[in-house]
Amino acid sequence: MNLVTNMTEQAPNPVLLSFKGIEGLGQKSLTFLFSSQKTINYKIVEEHPEAIEIIDVDHHLGKSAWKHSQSSNREQPVVIVGCETMDVKNGIFLQKPFLPRQLLAAVESLVTAVPNKEYPTGDNTSVEEKTQTPSQAKKALLPNPSFDTDKPERFTHIGTTPDVDLDNPEAVAQVLYDPGQFLAQRMLELIELAAKEKKYIRANCCSVVFYVDPHQGCIRTLVKERNLRTFGALPLDHGCFLYQKEAKLPADIESRGFSYAYEPFIWRMILAGSRGRLPENTDLDQRFLLGHWPNLDKLLPFPHLTQISTAWTSGPKSIREMAGTLEIPQRYLFVFFTAASMMGYLHPVNADGSPATPSSNTENNSLNKGLFQRLLKRRSE
């Protein structure tokens, strides 16, 4: 009996969902929504300690369930939906009305908090890679001994986007997204504005606040590190995303807020928003060269990060060439390209390595390339 084959054929544990204060047609609609998803296997349960709870606090049963959860200090991941905004420490709040894709993104952003969901449906990583010992994993991922091997996010979940036929335009369209609809793109713009104006920028997003601090080169907020991914993964409601200049930081941010340096914060937000997808208008045949090796001591890593970095440092290659050369799930290549290009690490080049003028297909996506490097340079001057 082939042990590897049997392990490969075993279905991953489903992600458990529990509805509170959602009944009748609403419950049927949500059950259909989650059961029709192809990349993650969801199972609806009445009650389970490992389930992600979706609670409608406008319903008396939902309000009661939320009060019970707060009084018992449970750390169970939760999505709260309601008409009035509220702070949710161990999950995310969605204000009504919201789109189905916003709810799906909110739940997927919490999947990694569920113990029985170590390897999501759609993960094409080999059994050997999944079951390797910590020492083997470190050896596979780390380019130098200075890398912090104790980081719990070293195998961070970046999404479940499946591989597609890169020669099929319709298939490629399924793995494209608009970065402008997510937090990373907006925060890049605000970082540049704060650096230019030399003032703090307050940004309201999804019922929480982020402050851009140009003096210390960081983002300040009351959001804990383990909850950051949620806000990066949710499509923005641009009508509720507001920002303004501030002369100073509030006392609560100064005294008990968390501080995240620009580079690792933006990298983390891009990974969360991309979820293994490519920016729309990406030219698959444009060759790129990695001009700046990502600092793995500071940036949130994921499988094959070093392998991809090495390949794009060795010489100019297109996404199509990289996908044909590297025998890895495409989502790792796509999320690296998205993050590295948005942060100015990847540069379009000709076959001989000389700088290339972006083609019309990548012109829009190139507007923000190099922005982050300019910010770093400005701060050092």
Secondary structure as UniProt FT lines:
FT   HELIX           3..9
FT   STRAND          15..20
FT   HELIX           24..35
FT   STRAND          42..44
FT   TURN            49..50
FT   STRAND          52..56
FT   TURN            57..58
FT   HELIX           60..71
FT   TURN            72..73
FT   STRAND          78..82
FT   TURN            89..90
FT   STRAND          91..95
FT   HELIX           100..109
FT   HELIX           111..113
FT   TURN            115..116
FT   TURN            121..122
FT   HELIX           127..130
FT   HELIX           134..141
FT   TURN            145..146
FT   TURN            149..150
FT   HELIX           152..155
FT   TURN            166..167
FT   HELIX           169..173
FT   TURN            174..175
FT   STRAND          176..177
FT   HELIX           179..181
FT   HELIX           183..197
FT   STRAND          200..205
FT   TURN            206..207
FT   STRAND          208..213
FT   TURN            214..217
FT   STRAND          218..221
FT   HELIX           225..227
FT   HELIX           228..233
FT   TURN            238..240
FT   STRAND          242..246
FT   HELIX           251..256
FT   STRAND          258..261
FT   HELIX           262..274
FT   STRAND          278..279
FT   TURN            280..281
FT   TURN            284..285
FT   STRAND          287..290
FT   TURN            296..298
FT   TURN            303..304
FT   HELIX           305..314
FT   STRAND          317..318
FT   HELIX           319..325
FT   HELIX           330..342
FT   TURN            343..344
FT   STRAND          346..349
FT   TURN            351..352
FT   HELIX           360..363
FT   HELIX           364..366
FT   TURN            367..370
FT   HELIX           371..380
//
